[in-house]
Amino acid sequence: MKIFKNILIATFLLTAGNSFAQCDTIASICNSHITDGFISDGQLYRALLIDDQIAEFHTTFYGDTKYRVAACSSTTDGNLLFRVFDDERNLIFTNEEYLNAPHWDFEIKSTLNCVIEAQLDPTSLSSGCAVLLIGFKQ
């Protein structure tokens, strides 16, 4: 029984390590979308998703600032759906209306607390790492 338990723990640790390595690779690829004078906010929003799971990230966008949200889930673009809501859950943006575009540029006039949901595109991926990066310029 003890051997089985040790094998189970080792398998979990190896799988988790590989998953985080995958997320690191995807984050590096996603970082290529934070260009054109945008500066990363320093946060890395990521989640391991399976099937139709939805990750939820909370952030604040500050007034008089231009932002870029970049979203990736594999080495090719267009595999991650993301939606931005205000704190009352009103939909502000979804990339589903733009062929799952890997990034979105926008400007905020006044400070706004937001929820960003990320979900794998079920037509292309059944599991993977969802990575969001946020860049800004003033």
N, C-alpha and C positions, 0 to 999 in steps of 0.2 A: 504494500500500500504506500509506503514511504517513497519508493522508487517512482511509482506512478505520479504521486504528488510533485516530486522534483521534476519529472519530465514535463508535466503540465505547466509548472511555473516557468521552466526554461523556454518552452514553446511560446508562452505568452510574452515573455520578455523579448525574444527574438522577433516575434511578429510586431510588437509595439515599436521596437527599434527601427525595423524596416519601414513601418508606416510613417514615423516621424522623419526618416530620411527622405521618403517620397515627398512629404510636405515641404521639406527644405528645398528640394529640387524644384518643385512647383512654385514656391515663393521666389526663387531666383529668376525663373522664367517670367513670373507675374511682374517682377520689379522692372522688367523692360518696358512696361506700359506707363511707368511713372517717369515721364520724360517732359520735354518742352518747358523746362523751368519749374516743374513741380518738385516739391521737397516732401519726402516721406514724413508722416506724422510720428514715425518711430514705433508704431504698433504693428503687430502681425496678428491678424484675425484669421484663425484657421480651425478646422474641425474635420474629423474623420466621419464620413457619411456613408450609409448603406441604404440602397433602394430609395425610398421616398422621404427619408429623414430630412428635416430642415434645421439648419443651424441659425441661431439668432445672435446678432452682435449689436451692442448698444454703443452709440457714439454721440458726440456733440459737434455740430458744425457751427462755427462762429461767424458772426455778421461781417460783411464787407470783405469776404474771402472767397477766392475761386478754388474749387476742389476737383480732384479726379479720384474716382473710385475704380480700382482695377480688380477684376475677379477672374480667377483661374482654378481649374481642377484637373488639368492634365497638361501634357506637353503641346497640345494644340488648343487654339482658342475656340470659344463657343460651346463649351461643355458645362458651364455653370450658369444657372439662372439666379439672378439676384433682384430683390425688391427693396426699395427704400420707403419707409413709413415715417410719418411724424409721430410724436408721442401719444397722439389720439388714434393711431393706427389708420390714418388717411394715407392712401398710396400716393407717393410723390413721383416715383420712377420705377419702371421694370424694364430690364433689358430684353425681355421676351418680345416686346414690341419692336425691337431693333435686331432681330436675328441673333439673339444672345450675345450682343456686342461685349467684348472683354473689358471695356472701360466706359465711363461716363464722366463728362466734364459739366460742371454747373457752378453757379455763383449764388451765395446766400446773402441776403440783405440784412437779416437779423438772426441772432443766435437761435439755433433750433436743435432740440434733442431728437435723435432719430433711432430707429431700429432698422437694421439691415438683415434681411433673411437671405440665406443662400441655400440652393438646392441643386443637386446634380441633374443634368438634363437626362430624363429617363430614356430618351431615344439613343443616347450614346454611351452612357456609363451606368453601371449598377452599384459601384462602390468607388470611393476615392477620397482624396483630400480636397476640401474646399478652402481656398486661400483668398482673402480680401486684403488689399492694401489701399491706403488712403494717402493721397498727396495733396499739398496745398501751395498756393502762391498768393501774395498780396499785391 
